Amino acid sequence: MQIPIASHHLPNGLMVVLSEDHSAPIVAVNLWYHVGSANERADRTGFAHLFEHMLFQGSAHVEANEHFELIQRAGGTLNGSTWLERTNYFETVPSNQLAIALWLEADRMGALLPAMTQEKLDTQRDVVKNERRWSVDNQPYGTWWERLPALAFPDTHPFHHSLIGSMDHLSAASLDDIADFFRTYYTPDNAVLTIAGDFDAATTLALVMEYFGPIPRGNGRPPLAPMDLPPTFSSWRRETVADDVMVPRLFLGFRAPVFGSAEHYAGSMCAAVLGLRKGSRLYSSLVRDREIASDVGAFTYDLSKGADLLVVDATARPGVGADALEAAVVGEIDRLRSEGVTPSEVERALALIETDLVSTMQSAAGRADKLSMFATYFGDPTLVNGQLERYAAVTADAVSQFARSRLGTDNRASLVFVPKATTPEAA
């Protein structure tokens, strides 16, 4: 898989990645800022996610929510998302509407602060709080998003705290706090702009220069706290949560090599062998054959700094207890460690990973996002063209060695949700 990629750097530090594809009359604009929850102060968690909302509340020349209206009126779609290491914003529009998407992104990068008001902050703060109530606090198993990283990373590590932030920290956020966060991180030298799809490179680069070129570079990002960690936890970590749930659910985490490293690809293949779709080891054994779980899967967080996480997620069938569920999952993992994986399992995992990657790269939006990711994390979007080869080079022996070294009892973090007691005697 080789896709066309051209990179440019504006004098203000903005990295621009272009990938032409004239097979359909659409174009994707994807802007990654190298800031996520890891960059937040310990007493101001949730800022990165709050900013995802604030950036849709207008800028110097755009009214609140007008960004949505203009893109949708042009026949496009848009959204944003926040993660531990980045925040991104993206639009997909008909080719002849590329200019409006670029101008809107440039206006909020260069002119957001004049339009920022206390009323907008208060409104979006309440929106984020409601989102937290809906997706975390009042959602069955919803707190796993913050409990598992808190269990897996030390208190002082940038990945330890909640991505969505605490209610207290959101309440304490002031307009000055928000302005400082924006000036620090939402600058062209801390961003990657990727454009993929049906466009003319020369014309598009001229538009980018016109809209983004005058925006001044920032003063530099504060350094993150130390990120490096030992390869394992050194002991089995555990947390049990009594929740308003009907059946137990297990999140079993393992410290893993960072995304992009040589060993990461063996870890990613190991996760696929264990829990990628219905032909995986865990699904075949626990769901189909033994009927212990109703669903199970495995995945990696794909973190590029310090350490990554490989996670097995298993939900019990009604009547199956938490101990039985965990014992069954651990039994399969121990069997994989002792017996190793087979070449046919690796071939199956490779085929699924290849299918997913190729499918993603065939869409303008998916391609733009992948290019932004490699450009942001590694400074080189062309690395995406070598991903299939790196996965294909992983052998069954490499996956087996990864399992033996990284899936042992010295590197497990069990987060178990169990139903709350329903009677005074049980309580």
HELIX and SHEET records of a PDB file:
HELIX    1   1 SER A   37  ASN A   39  5                                   3    
HELIX    2   2 PHE A   47  MET A   54  1                                   8    
HELIX    3   3 GLU A   66  ARG A   73  1                                   8    
HELIX    4   4 SER A   95  GLN A   97  5                                   3    
HELIX    5   5 LEU A   98  GLY A  110  1                                  13    
HELIX    6   6 LEU A  113  ALA A  115  5                                   3    
HELIX    7   7 GLN A  118  ARG A  132  1                                  15    
HELIX    8   8 ARG A  133  ASP A  137  3                                   5    
HELIX    9   9 TRP A  144  ALA A  152  1                                   9    
HELIX   10  10 MET A  167  ALA A  172  1                                   6    
HELIX   11  11 LEU A  175  TYR A  185  1                                  11    
HELIX   12  12 PRO A  188  ASN A  190  5                                   3    
HELIX   13  13 ALA A  201  PHE A  212  1                                  12    
HELIX   14  14 ALA A  262  GLY A  275  1                                  14    
HELIX   15  15 ARG A  281  LEU A  282  1                                   2    
HELIX   16  16 TYR A  283  ASP A  289  3                                   7    
HELIX   17  17 ALA A  322  GLU A  339  1                                  18    
HELIX   18  18 PRO A  343  GLN A  362  1                                  20    
HELIX   19  19 ALA A  364  PHE A  378  1                                  15    
HELIX   20  20 PRO A  381  GLY A  386  5                                   6    
HELIX   21  21 GLN A  387  ALA A  392  1                                   6    
HELIX   22  22 ALA A  396  ARG A  406  1                                  11    
HELIX   23  23 THR A  409  ASN A  411  5                                   3    
SHEET    1   A 6 ALA A   6  HIS A   9  0                                        
SHEET    2   A 6 MET A  15  GLU A  20 -1                                        
SHEET    3   A 6 ALA A 191  GLY A 197  1                                        
SHEET    4   A 6 ILE A  26  TYR A  33 -1                                        
SHEET    5   A 6 THR A  87  PRO A  94 -1                                        
SHEET    6   A 6 THR A  77  THR A  82 -1                                        
SHEET    1   B 5 ARG A 237  ASP A 243  0                                        
SHEET    2   B 5 ALA A 413  PRO A 419  1                                        
SHEET    3   B 5 ARG A 249  ALA A 256 -1                                        
SHEET    4   B 5 ASP A 308  ALA A 316 -1                                        
SHEET    5   B 5 ALA A 293  THR A 300 -1                                        
END                                                                             
